[in-house]
């Protein structure tokens, strides 16, 4: 079993139903971790800088502060409904939301954000705040959306983690095993390989591509990555899957029956300077279950 958390869980509060849903989910996370929950509401003072005749800036600022405190009290009540024993603290900051939550993440084990549900005919693009924090926060970032018809995210099913052999996926593996152990559920370790580029090269040269050799090697890659973690978490039942296809597509197939999806901030195709990979962005935008973007040590120092 994992050790108790030394730091807490931080969740952003903005008055939306999505944020309240995230607060409830975060409260349960804090309960599992035996950790404190911190509610953060940010007031962007720069948004008040342009002239307004009535009310005065001072009155308006005070009105917005009072509203912020009301939202925090409502969020605290929501957290206590689902996790009455979790210590809850509230913070109201005069700062842009991204900077306020990024600062809060420096002393947290997990930063939780809420987002709206998927529309019937498409997706809701992940907002700029979520993308920025998933890329730059000092701790892992969880994105929570309703599963079906505004329901709370599922609490059954496996934890799914994407494994590609990079440092980013090592961070994801560490977090996924920990989460699976806390939740007392199984773990699906998914490793994808895409031979589209090699197929084109071999077709042009008229060589034969032996996919069985590639798949055997990819199986070995996954086994090597899992070896130490399975020994550290013997209570977690692991299901290995090696599939041919795009990582985002395959992870999303599993997300429908998972209670949590864990990915690294950048994958095998990551480019220096791109702090959030395309796979991470895709699953954050499409997955029905909560998604945690794990942060590797190098990313946290940025």
DRENDO-1510 file (C-alpha; in Angstrom, 1 decimal, always signed):
<recs>
REC; n; res; u; v; w
REC; 1; UNK; +0.0; +0.0; +0.0 .
REC; 2; UNK; +1.2; +3.6; -0.7 .
REC; 3; UNK; +2.3; +5.8; +2.0 .
REC; 4; UNK; +0.1; +8.7; +3.2 .
REC; 5; UNK; +0.4; +12.0; +1.4 .
REC; 6; UNK; +2.6; +14.6; +3.0 .
REC; 7; UNK; +1.0; +17.4; +0.9 .
REC; 8; UNK; -2.6; +18.0; +0.0 .
REC; 9; UNK; -5.0; +18.1; -2.9 .
REC; 10; UNK; -5.8; +21.5; -4.4 .
REC; 11; UNK; -8.9; +22.2; -6.4 .
REC; 12; UNK; -9.9; +25.3; -8.4 .
REC; 13; UNK; -13.3; +26.9; -7.5 .
REC; 14; UNK; -15.0; +29.3; -10.0 .
REC; 15; UNK; -18.7; +28.9; -9.1 .
REC; 16; UNK; -19.6; +26.5; -12.0 .
REC; 17; UNK; -21.2; +23.1; -11.6 .
REC; 18; UNK; -18.1; +21.6; -13.2 .
REC; 19; UNK; -16.0; +23.1; -10.4 .
REC; 20; UNK; -18.3; +21.7; -7.7 .
REC; 21; UNK; -18.1; +18.3; -9.3 .
REC; 22; UNK; -14.3; +18.5; -9.3 .
REC; 23; UNK; -14.5; +19.6; -5.6 .
REC; 24; UNK; -16.4; +16.4; -4.7 .
REC; 25; UNK; -14.0; +14.2; -6.6 .
REC; 26; UNK; -11.0; +16.0; -5.1 .
REC; 27; UNK; -12.5; +15.5; -1.6 .
REC; 28; UNK; -12.6; +11.8; -2.2 .
REC; 29; UNK; -9.1; +11.9; -3.5 .
REC; 30; UNK; -8.0; +13.7; -0.3 .
REC; 31; UNK; -9.8; +11.1; +1.8 .
REC; 32; UNK; -7.9; +8.2; +0.1 .
REC; 33; UNK; -4.6; +10.0; +0.6 .
REC; 34; UNK; -5.3; +11.0; +4.2 .
REC; 35; UNK; -4.5; +14.5; +3.0 .
REC; 36; UNK; -5.9; +18.0; +3.4 .
REC; 37; UNK; -8.1; +19.6; +0.7 .
REC; 38; UNK; -7.4; +23.2; -0.3 .
REC; 39; UNK; -10.0; +25.2; -2.2 .
REC; 40; UNK; -8.6; +28.0; -4.3 .
REC; 41; UNK; -10.6; +30.9; -5.9 .
REC; 42; UNK; -8.8; +33.5; -7.9 .
REC; 43; UNK; -9.8; +37.1; -8.7 .
REC; 44; UNK; -8.1; +38.6; -11.7 .
REC; 45; UNK; -7.7; +42.3; -10.6 .
REC; 46; UNK; -6.6; +43.2; -14.1 .
REC; 47; UNK; -10.1; +42.4; -15.4 .
REC; 48; UNK; -11.3; +45.3; -13.2 .
REC; 49; UNK; -8.8; +47.8; -14.5 .
REC; 50; UNK; -10.8; +49.4; -17.3 .
REC; 51; UNK; -13.0; +52.4; -16.2 .
REC; 52; UNK; -16.5; +51.8; -14.9 .
REC; 53; UNK; -18.7; +54.8; -13.7 .
REC; 54; UNK; -21.0; +52.8; -11.4 .
REC; 55; UNK; -20.2; +51.1; -9.1 .
REC; 56; UNK; -16.8; +52.4; -8.2 .
REC; 57; UNK; -13.8; +50.1; -8.5 .
REC; 58; UNK; -13.5; +49.8; -4.7 .
REC; 59; UNK; -17.2; +48.8; -4.4 .
REC; 60; UNK; -17.0; +46.4; -7.2 .
REC; 61; UNK; -13.8; +44.7; -5.9 .
REC; 62; UNK; -15.5; +44.2; -2.5 .
REC; 63; UNK; -18.6; +42.7; -4.2 .
REC; 64; UNK; -16.4; +40.3; -6.1 .
REC; 65; UNK; -14.5; +39.4; -2.9 .
REC; 66; UNK; -17.7; +38.6; -1.1 .
REC; 67; UNK; -18.9; +36.5; -4.0 .
REC; 68; UNK; -15.6; +34.6; -3.9 .
REC; 69; UNK; -16.0; +33.8; -0.3 .
REC; 70; UNK; -19.6; +32.6; -0.9 .
REC; 71; UNK; -18.3; +30.3; -3.7 .
REC; 72; UNK; -15.7; +28.9; -1.4 .
REC; 73; UNK; -18.2; +28.3; +1.4 .
REC; 74; UNK; -20.5; +26.5; -1.1 .
REC; 75; UNK; -17.5; +24.4; -2.3 .
REC; 76; UNK; -16.6; +23.6; +1.3 .
REC; 77; UNK; -20.1; +22.3; +1.9 .
REC; 78; UNK; -19.9; +20.2; -1.2 .
REC; 79; UNK; -16.6; +18.7; -0.1 .
REC; 80; UNK; -17.9; +17.9; +3.4 .
REC; 81; UNK; -21.0; +16.1; +2.0 .
REC; 82; UNK; -18.8; +13.4; +0.4 .
REC; 83; UNK; -15.8; +13.4; +2.8 .
REC; 84; UNK; -16.8; +14.9; +6.2 .
REC; 85; UNK; -13.5; +13.8; +7.9 .
REC; 86; UNK; -11.2; +15.6; +5.4 .
REC; 87; UNK; -9.6; +18.8; +6.6 .
REC; 88; UNK; -10.6; +21.7; +4.2 .
REC; 89; UNK; -9.0; +25.1; +3.9 .
REC; 90; UNK; -10.0; +27.9; +1.6 .
REC; 91; UNK; -7.8; +30.5; -0.2 .
REC; 92; UNK; -8.9; +33.6; -2.1 .
REC; 93; UNK; -6.2; +35.1; -4.2 .
REC; 94; UNK; -6.0; +38.3; -6.2 .
REC; 95; UNK; -4.2; +36.8; -9.1 .
REC; 96; UNK; -4.9; +35.4; -12.6 .
REC; 97; UNK; -6.3; +31.8; -12.2 .
REC; 98; UNK; -3.4; +30.1; -14.0 .
REC; 99; UNK; -0.8; +31.8; -11.9 .
REC; 100; UNK; -2.8; +31.3; -8.6 .
REC; 101; UNK; -3.3; +27.6; -9.2 .
REC; 102; UNK; +0.3; +27.1; -10.5 .
REC; 103; UNK; +1.6; +28.6; -7.3 .
REC; 104; UNK; -0.8; +26.5; -5.2 .
REC; 105; UNK; +0.5; +23.4; -7.0 .
REC; 106; UNK; +4.0; +23.9; -5.7 .
REC; 107; UNK; +2.9; +22.6; -2.3 .
REC; 108; UNK; +0.4; +20.0; -3.5 .
REC; 109; UNK; +0.4; +16.3; -4.5 .
REC; 110; UNK; -2.5; +16.8; -6.9 .
REC; 111; UNK; -4.2; +19.8; -8.6 .
REC; 112; UNK; -7.8; +19.1; -9.6 .
REC; 113; UNK; -9.8; +21.1; -12.3 .
REC; 114; UNK; -13.3; +20.7; -13.5 .
REC; 115; UNK; -14.5; +20.9; -17.1 .
REC; 116; UNK; -17.9; +20.7; -18.8 .
REC; 117; UNK; -19.3; +17.4; -20.3 .
REC; 118; UNK; -19.1; +16.3; -23.9 .
REC; 119; UNK; -21.7; +17.6; -26.3 .
REC; 120; UNK; -23.8; +15.0; -28.2 .
REC; 121; UNK; -22.3; +15.9; -31.5 .
REC; 122; UNK; -18.8; +16.6; -30.6 .
REC; 123; UNK; -16.4; +17.6; -27.9 .
REC; 124; UNK; -15.8; +20.5; -25.6 .
REC; 125; UNK; -12.3; +21.7; -26.2 .
REC; 126; UNK; -10.2; +21.8; -23.0 .
REC; 127; UNK; -9.9; +25.4; -21.9 .
REC; 128; UNK; -6.7; +27.4; -21.9 .
REC; 129; UNK; -6.5; +27.3; -18.1 .
REC; 130; UNK; -6.5; +23.5; -18.1 .
REC; 131; UNK; -4.0; +23.2; -20.9 .
REC; 132; UNK; -1.6; +25.7; -19.3 .
REC; 133; UNK; -1.8; +24.1; -15.9 .
REC; 134; UNK; -1.4; +20.5; -17.2 .
REC; 135; UNK; +1.7; +21.7; -19.0 .
REC; 136; UNK; +3.2; +23.8; -16.2 .
REC; 137; UNK; +1.9; +22.9; -12.8 .
REC; 138; UNK; +4.4; +21.6; -10.2 .
REC; 139; UNK; +2.3; +18.5; -9.5 .
REC; 140; UNK; +0.1; +16.1; -11.4 .
REC; 141; UNK; -3.1; +17.7; -12.8 .
REC; 142; UNK; -6.5; +15.9; -12.8 .
REC; 143; UNK; -9.2; +17.0; -15.2 .
REC; 144; UNK; -12.7; +15.9; -14.1 .
REC; 145; UNK; -15.8; +16.0; -16.3 .
REC; 146; UNK; -19.3; +14.4; -15.8 .
REC; 147; UNK; -19.5; +10.8; -17.1 .
REC; 148; UNK; -23.1; +10.7; -18.4 .
REC; 149; UNK; -25.8; +13.3; -18.2 .
REC; 150; UNK; -23.9; +15.4; -15.6 .
REC; 151; UNK; -23.4; +12.4; -13.3 .
REC; 152; UNK; -20.3; +12.2; -11.1 .
REC; 153; UNK; -17.4; +10.3; -12.6 .
REC; 154; UNK; -17.4; +6.5; -12.2 .
REC; 155; UNK; -15.9; +4.9; -9.0 .
REC; 156; UNK; -15.6; +1.4; -10.5 .
REC; 157; UNK; -13.5; +0.0; -13.2 .
REC; 158; UNK; -9.7; -0.1; -13.6 .
REC; 159; UNK; -7.1; +2.5; -13.7 .
REC; 160; UNK; -5.6; +2.8; -17.2 .
REC; 161; UNK; -2.1; +4.1; -17.9 .
REC; 162; UNK; -0.3; +4.8; -21.2 .
REC; 163; UNK; +3.2; +3.5; -21.3 .
REC; 164; UNK; +5.7; +4.4; -24.1 .
REC; 165; UNK; +9.0; +3.9; -22.4 .
REC; 166; UNK; +9.9; +7.6; -21.9 .
REC; 167; UNK; +10.6; +9.4; -18.6 .
REC; 168; UNK; +7.1; +10.9; -18.9 .
REC; 169; UNK; +5.5; +7.5; -18.9 .
REC; 170; UNK; +7.6; +6.5; -15.9 .
REC; 171; UNK; +6.0; +9.3; -13.9 .
REC; 172; UNK; +2.6; +8.1; -15.2 .
REC; 173; UNK; +3.3; +4.5; -14.2 .
REC; 174; UNK; +4.3; +5.6; -10.7 .
REC; 175; UNK; +1.2; +7.6; -10.2 .
REC; 176; UNK; -1.1; +4.9; -11.8 .
REC; 177; UNK; +0.2; +2.2; -9.5 .
REC; 178; UNK; -0.3; +4.4; -6.5 .
REC; 179; UNK; -3.8; +5.3; -7.6 .
REC; 180; UNK; -4.8; +1.7; -8.3 .
REC; 181; UNK; -3.5; +0.7; -4.9 .
REC; 182; UNK; -5.4; +3.5; -3.1 .
REC; 183; UNK; -8.6; +2.6; -5.0 .
REC; 184; UNK; -8.1; -1.2; -4.6 .
REC; 185; UNK; -8.7; -1.9; -8.2 .
REC; 186; UNK; -6.8; -3.3; -11.2 .
REC; 187; UNK; -4.4; -1.5; -13.5 .
REC; 188; UNK; -4.4; -1.8; -17.3 .
REC; 189; UNK; -0.9; -0.9; -18.7 .
REC; 190; UNK; -1.4; +0.0; -22.4 .
REC; 191; UNK; +1.5; +0.2; -24.8 .
REC; 192; UNK; +0.9; +1.2; -28.4 .
REC; 193; UNK; +3.1; +1.0; -31.4 .
REC; 194; UNK; +2.3; +2.5; -34.8 .
REC; 195; UNK; +4.2; +1.2; -37.9 .
REC; 196; UNK; +2.7; +3.6; -40.4 .
REC; 197; UNK; +6.0; +5.3; -41.1 .
REC; 198; UNK; +7.9; +2.0; -41.4 .
REC; 199; UNK; +5.3; +0.5; -43.6 .
REC; 200; UNK; +5.6; +3.4; -46.0 .
REC; 201; UNK; +9.4; +3.0; -46.1 .
REC; 202; UNK; +9.3; -0.7; -46.6 .
REC; 203; UNK; +6.7; -0.4; -49.3 .
REC; 204; UNK; +8.8; +2.1; -51.2 .
REC; 205; UNK; +11.9; -0.2; -51.0 .
REC; 206; UNK; +9.8; -3.4; -51.6 .
REC; 207; UNK; +11.1; -5.0; -48.5 .
REC; 208; UNK; +8.9; -7.1; -46.2 .
REC; 209; UNK; +8.1; -5.7; -42.8 .
REC; 210; UNK; +7.9; -8.4; -40.1 .
REC; 211; UNK; +5.4; -7.1; -37.7 .
REC; 212; UNK; +5.7; -10.1; -35.4 .
REC; 213; UNK; +9.3; -9.1; -34.6 .
REC; 214; UNK; +8.2; -5.5; -33.8 .
REC; 215; UNK; +5.3; -6.7; -31.6 .
REC; 216; UNK; +7.6; -9.1; -29.7 .
REC; 217; UNK; +10.1; -6.2; -29.0 .
REC; 218; UNK; +7.2; -3.9; -27.9 .
REC; 219; UNK; +6.0; -6.6; -25.5 .
REC; 220; UNK; +9.5; -6.7; -24.0 .
REC; 221; UNK; +9.6; -2.9; -23.6 .
REC; 222; UNK; +6.3; -3.0; -21.6 .
REC; 223; UNK; +7.5; -5.9; -19.5 .
REC; 224; UNK; +10.8; -4.1; -18.7 .
REC; 225; UNK; +8.9; -1.0; -17.6 .
REC; 226; UNK; +6.5; -2.8; -15.4 .
REC; 227; UNK; +8.9; -5.2; -13.6 .
REC; 228; UNK; +9.9; -3.0; -10.7 .
REC; 229; UNK; +6.5; -1.5; -10.2 .
REC; 230; UNK; +4.7; -4.8; -9.9 .
REC; 231; UNK; +7.2; -5.8; -7.2 .
REC; 232; UNK; +6.6; -2.5; -5.3 .
REC; 233; UNK; +2.8; -2.9; -5.5 .
REC; 234; UNK; +2.0; -6.6; -5.2 .
REC; 235; UNK; -1.6; -5.8; -4.3 .
REC; 236; UNK; -2.3; -4.3; -7.8 .
REC; 237; UNK; -3.4; -6.8; -10.4 .
REC; 238; UNK; -1.9; -5.7; -13.7 .
REC; 239; UNK; -3.3; -6.4; -17.2 .
REC; 240; UNK; -0.8; -5.8; -20.0 .
REC; 241; UNK; -1.9; -4.7; -23.4 .
REC; 242; UNK; +0.3; -4.1; -26.4 .
REC; 243; UNK; -1.6; -2.9; -29.4 .
REC; 244; UNK; -0.9; -1.5; -32.9 .
REC; 245; UNK; -2.5; +1.9; -33.3 .
REC; 246; UNK; -2.4; +5.6; -32.2 .
REC; 247; UNK; -2.0; +6.0; -28.4 .
REC; 248; UNK; -4.8; +8.6; -28.1 .
REC; 249; UNK; -7.3; +6.4; -29.9 .
REC; 250; UNK; -6.5; +3.3; -27.9 .
REC; 251; UNK; -6.5; +5.1; -24.6 .
REC; 252; UNK; -9.9; +6.6; -25.3 .
REC; 253; UNK; -11.3; +3.2; -26.1 .
REC; 254; UNK; -10.4; +2.1; -22.6 .
REC; 255; UNK; -11.6; +5.3; -20.9 .
REC; 256; UNK; -15.2; +4.4; -21.4 .
REC; 257; UNK; -14.9; +1.6; -18.8 .
REC; 258; UNK; -12.2; +3.1; -16.6 .
REC; 259; UNK; -12.5; +5.1; -13.4 .
REC; 260; UNK; -9.2; +6.9; -14.1 .
REC; 261; UNK; -6.9; +7.5; -17.0 .
REC; 262; UNK; -3.2; +8.4; -16.4 .
REC; 263; UNK; -0.9; +9.8; -19.0 .
REC; 264; UNK; +2.5; +11.5; -19.2 .
REC; 265; UNK; +2.9; +15.2; -20.1 .
REC; 266; UNK; +4.8; +14.3; -23.2 .
REC; 267; UNK; +5.1; +11.1; -25.1 .
REC; 268; UNK; +7.6; +9.4; -27.3 .
REC; 269; UNK; +7.0; +11.9; -30.1 .
REC; 270; UNK; +7.4; +14.9; -27.8 .
REC; 271; UNK; +9.3; +17.9; -29.0 .
REC; 272; UNK; +11.5; +20.0; -26.7 .
REC; 273; UNK; +9.5; +23.2; -25.8 .
REC; 274; UNK; +6.2; +21.4; -26.2 .
REC; 275; UNK; +5.3; +20.9; -22.6 .
REC; 276; UNK; +2.0; +19.0; -23.2 .
REC; 277; UNK; +1.9; +16.3; -25.9 .
REC; 278; UNK; -0.8; +15.7; -28.4 .
REC; 279; UNK; -1.9; +12.4; -26.7 .
REC; 280; UNK; -2.4; +14.2; -23.4 .
REC; 281; UNK; -4.4; +17.0; -25.0 .
REC; 282; UNK; -6.5; +14.5; -26.9 .
REC; 283; UNK; -7.5; +12.4; -23.9 .
REC; 284; UNK; -8.1; +15.5; -21.8 .
REC; 285; UNK; -10.5; +16.7; -24.5 .
REC; 286; UNK; -12.4; +13.4; -25.2 .
REC; 287; UNK; -12.1; +11.0; -22.2 .
REC; 288; UNK; -15.3; +10.6; -20.1 .
REC; 289; UNK; -13.4; +9.4; -17.1 .
REC; 290; UNK; -11.1; +11.7; -15.0 .
REC; 291; UNK; -7.7; +12.1; -16.6 .
REC; 292; UNK; -4.5; +12.8; -14.6 .
REC; 293; UNK; -1.5; +14.2; -16.4 .
REC; 294; UNK; +1.6; +13.1; -14.5 .
REC; 295; UNK; +4.6; +15.4; -14.2 .
REC; 296; UNK; +8.1; +14.3; -14.6 .
REC; 297; UNK; +10.8; +15.9; -12.4 .
REC; 298; UNK; +12.2; +18.0; -15.3 .
REC; 299; UNK; +8.8; +19.4; -16.1 .
REC; 300; UNK; +8.2; +20.5; -12.5 .
REC; 301; UNK; +11.2; +22.7; -12.5 .
REC; 302; UNK; +10.0; +24.8; -15.4 .
</recs>
